[in-house]
Amino acid sequence: MKYLFTFFFMILLFQAQAQLHDNMWVFNNAVSLFHVDFREDPPYVSQKDDYIEITGTGSSVFCDEDGNLLYYTNSFRINNKIDSLLENGDSLNVGHYFNINNNPVQNGSFFLPAPGDSIRCYFIYVYPEKYPGVYPLPIKVQYALIDVTANNGLGKVLEKNVSILSGGLDFNFNHAGAVRHANGRDWWILVPNRMEPKFYRILLTPQGFSTPEEQQIGYKQPTTNPNRYLGYNLFSPDGTKYAEFNYVTSWDSFPEVTGNLQLYDFDRCTGLLSNPVLVDIPSSNPMGDIGPVGVAYSPSGNRFYLTYESSMAGSNLVQYDMESGNIENSAQIIFSCPHGSPIYTCGIGRLVLALDGKIYVGGNVDTVAWHVIHHPDIIGEACHFELGGGFVFPDKYAHGATPYYPNYRLGPLDGSACDTLGLDNHPLAGFTWEVLDTLNPLLVEFTDNSFYEPTQWLWDFGDGDTSTETNPVHLYAASGTYQVCLTVSNQYSSDTVCKPVTVTGTTAVIEVAESYRCKVSPNPASESVYLTCTLPSGKFAEWRLFNALGQEVKTIT
């Protein structure tokens, strides 16, 4: 096995792509707003003096196709891109429970482009109502219709608080999610029943919202407590899988304290779930005291992540292999923050898959940085979870509200029975690159970040070498800036994106068996370097030092 010992600074680059409705994230602390822009890498965080309270779980953000901010909301009011109230965007969800500081519905709101209408969008939100002696219950799913072009592009709410699904004390909901219909234009909205194993599906078309239809499937923990189910739901990026992470809490002296994860297949043509799988959550607590915090799929949908809190096991990040024959047994705890640790040092919170193909992990309450999973499609610790390695806030980030986004870049299901509109998946090229290992400054990992179902990849690394791999690793011979181009293709068309890639450093190469242990120090180094290897008796190692031009300058045996 080769080890490349090098000295350099990490270099990263990310190119934003079209259909960037989910590019911007908006957060707040006690005094100001933070805007996070994923067209930059690392994501660029800016602080605003304007303020809207979005401490709850019903926050949502919407951008135009180029990733420029249009709207953000706490599900009680909508602000526009200049941080002012959107015309007629106030008084959402007004009722007995109207709390400008908190909407208690997980995954409780999102924006959808209007099917077949480029100048309008919908805001979908779950309405919480307060009953005597009961925690606020989500009893309605409502919408607001927005004209994006009104007021010189600032927008205007045309309709609001229009119900598309209604319930009550014994018939209420947990959260809501959306996924593109297989025709590539319309949207499915899926709403779980809070107390029973039932789901309600609604189809949004150019004609509006369909009448809700019910499907009974899956499992719900029996409880006499009508308001103790909390949790999250999520579609996989390709829309073929659906996850629901629930728990019943022991608040108000109710005895139930349990959590469960359910995984389903989803049919984008019919809107129906199938093949439910109930998955136990790994925990050191035999009482099953588990509370869900966040869920995320990897870009391919082949890995699934969740975070949970347990009074005995602390905060944990768990990975599941969705390709495994036994998903439950594939669970790996990627990171654990022991119970009793200061949460600002290692606490982990909600999960969001971002445009750059990384999963960002909320830091939980009093922290200034988010964590990140750099390679979420890789199994095990090689996925590279980095504590505090995500974006950093200028001031402490005090609130855990994270936006929920459907996959806006999901196209039609080509060849399916409902592929009837003549829409095709024309691929859109994109990639990220990075050098993660400080010992390998000229070895670059490229990650495809293309959309709309490419089937072929052609990389030009700018030094005369090419590759047809999806996610290649390339070793440059010398420091420099290279124009790297990726062309992606399928049966419909091709698309190319190019960007400069800069690498620098001096590289040493060592050939050792995997079981040997070698250390280079100091790292980085300028004038001298020490190599220490622990080798079995009778074995030897060779150290070969190369300069930035790839020329061998020293060999030590």
C-alpha angles and dihedrals in degrees: 000000000000124000117192111207110201145156122226149106120268114259124198135179135181131182119207119226139209123280089044096162088139098047099108128060123192127203137164141205126195096296113018149020130255123208117200116200117198095193085085127064115245090030111262115239119200127183122224128199091215117093142208122166109242101158095130132078098257097081122131138174132199131193135184121257091276094053099257114145116258107161144355130184148178090212091259099069136006124225124201130225093280091055093253130122111280110239107272088359096123131091098040115161093010112173142104088314108051111150115166089196101055143024104191096205116109111223085003102154145025142161124245128192108240109255110252093359119096096187100054137060136182128231110208117197139168116235118223120206129193119229124187110277093358131104111248109287126209101235103160142039110212140174142212121205117218131197102215095195099051121110093023093303099318090105137222135231108240098181132009143177091027110157121227097168126023134188140149145212094320097030113051142132141245107206140320137237140182138211134178116264114243090253088072095235112063130063134231115213114199122194123184121216109244097222107025137047092259135119131198120211125199126183120215113205134159086276093057134250123347124226109274115259124203130226124185112209142128132021138300124189107246113245138162089212111094096198109040101090111105132160148096141281130202142177120220115249092257092047095236097108135049130194130196119190112190140167139181112222131213094228116141091023096294108151099221115102112160142123133206139181121214124192124196141177115239130209110214091197099054101022090232129140123221144171099035116202120194111211127195117223117236110243139154089221112095090198091066094235097171130150122189118235106169147344135203140169122219116247092265093043089234094113128048127198133195136176122209140172126225129182089230105025096044121210116339139185112208130189125204126195106227090193092059121109087228110036094182093055091048092069115128124183102226096183137003131193106199119236110265095031115127102266092218089064100050110349115138127204141165125358130224128178106222135204092264091063093252127118114232119209120208115237099225119242117320104034139111099209139053123218126234143210103214100192107023094171093063117092121243130351090336086080082082108228108196119197109224090357097120124077123322125222120223088230131018115297105225106176133067102213111132125181121247117220132185115217103273091183097061112118134193123307096248115224095011123131090255097048088109107131100074092246118144136194104251104186121242114207124224140143145175128215136194145160106226100174116071088206091064111052096160096042108092128191113211120199122197111231099174127139140211099050110293114192100189133046130195119184124193107193094195095243099081095273125111138185138196095201119117095231108015130184114218131192114210118210095218145013117270147097116289128190103230119194130191121197117191124190144179135168092290107047148318134250132194132202125183132190138166117261117197122197130174139171148086117273133210121189125209128184113208139145115268092247093058120096121218130173131193119202143220096024117215097030135178111184108010138018134190124216119199121183131179107211134174117257112283094017127112140193132216121216115203118188121203129188127226090275092059093252118142109240103168141020122191124183 
